[in-house]
Amino acid sequence: MNITLRPFPADHQDFLFKLYASTRAAEFSAFGWNAAQLEAFLRMQFNAQKQWYEVAYRGADHQLILADEQPAGRILVFREADANLLVDIALLDEYRNRGIGKQLLQDLIARSEKEGRGVRLQVLKNNPACRLYQRLGFIQTGEDGMHYQMLRKPTSGS
């Protein structure tokens, strides 16, 4: 499978919602809502996230992840003073657990290393990706009720 990135096109909002819903629908299905209620809630949450990202991470590098030229996900990276912040990385269900996320994280780590920068992220505590982040050298630097904050320091010792 050939994985490539390209700048996220502004007209792909339907894809972004589909991606968002694919990562969150199971979380809210326990509420017993019908399909219309669930979609309305997910759209509200999606729009809130989109607005937050636009305000908090203005100028972030937002890339569309393509697998064999088909939209498979997105990655959003924001350059902070001392590290690259992985704001979001998400893949559609059919592309998960195939090594794509790991490859993209390793690429981000390598680019950050060349700049002498670390990589920061926040992850839900129950997200299976926590184990991947640990294997890639991320350490927990904090937590709140729902998330771990993690950092992978550059190997240059910065």
N, C-alpha and C positions, 0 to 999 in steps of 0.2 A: 504494500500500500504506500503510495506516494503522499506524504504530508507536506503541505505548503501553507504559507500565511500570506494574506493580502490585506491591505487596509479595509476596515469594515465599512461597507457602503451604507450611507444614511437611509437608503430605501429598503433595507433589509429588516425593518422592524417586525414584520410578521415572523421571520425566521427567529429573531431574538426572543419574541414571546414564546414561540414553540419550544425553543431551547430552555427558557426559564421554566416553563410549565413542566417540561420533562424532568427537570431536576427537583421540582417542589411539589408536584401533584400528590405523590404518595404520602408525603408528610401531612397533607391536609385531608386526605381521603377518610381518615378516621372520624372526621366531624359529621359524616353521614349526609353531606350535601348532595343534591342532585347535580348533574353535569353543568347546568346553567349557573347554579350558585357557585360551584367550584371555579368555573371559568371567570365569572365576575370577580371573585375574590383574587384569583391569580392575576388578572389584568390590573386590579388595583395595586397589588403588591409589586408587580412588574413596573408599572408606571412610577411608583414611589422610588424603586431602586434606580430606574433610569434617570429620574430627576436628581437623585442624590449623587449618582456617579458624575453627571454633567456638571454639578456644582463643586463637589469635593475633589474631583479628579480631572479638572479642566486641563486639556493638553495631554492626557494620557495616550499611550500607544494602544489603540484598539484594533485588533486584528481578527479577521475571519479565518478560522481553521478549515482548511479544505483537505479532504481525503480523496485522492484520485479525482480531484477537481470538483467534488461534491461538498456543499457546506456541511460541516460536521460539528462545529462549535465555535467558541470565541475565546480569546485571551485578551485581558486588559491589564496593562502594566503602567504604573505611574512612577516617574523618577522623583525620588525624594532627595534630600540633601546628602544623605550618606548611604542610601540603599535604593534598590528597585523594589517597589511594592507591587506584589502580585495581587491586584484588586479582585480579579475574577478569572477563573479558567473553568470552562464548562464544555461538555461534549454531549451530543445526543446519545440516547440509550444504546443504539446499535454500534456506536464507536467506543464505548467504554470498555475497560479491561482488555484493551488490545495493545497497550504500550504507547499510545499516542500522547497521553498526558505526561507520562514519564519522559518521553523524548522531548516534548516542548519544555518541560521543567529543566531538563539537562541543558538544553540550548540556552534558556534564560540564565541559568547558573553560569554557563561558560561565558556568555556575553558580559554578565555582571563581573565575573572574575577578571576579564580583560580590562575592565574599567576600575578594578580595585574596589568594587562595591559589593555589599551583601545583598541578600534577597529577603524581604519580609513578606509575611502573609498572615491572614486570619482564617481559621477553619472551624466549622462546627465540630463540637466535641464528638459527635457520633458519626462523623464522616469517615468512611474507610480510607480516604486519602491520607489521613493522619499517619498511617503506617508508611506510606510511600514517602511522605515528607521527611519522616525520621530516617528512613534508609538513605535518603539523599543528603543527609547531614544537617537538617533543620533541627533546632533545639527550641523548646518551649521557653518563651520569655515572659509570659503572662497568661491570664485567663479571666474570663467573666462567666456569667451564668451559663452561656451557650457556646462560647468560642474559646479556642486557644489562639494566642498570638505566638508566632514562630519566626525564627530568624536563622538564616544560613549565612554565617560570616564568610568573608572572602578568605581564602587560604593564605593570602599574603600577610595575614595577621592584623589587618586594619581594624 
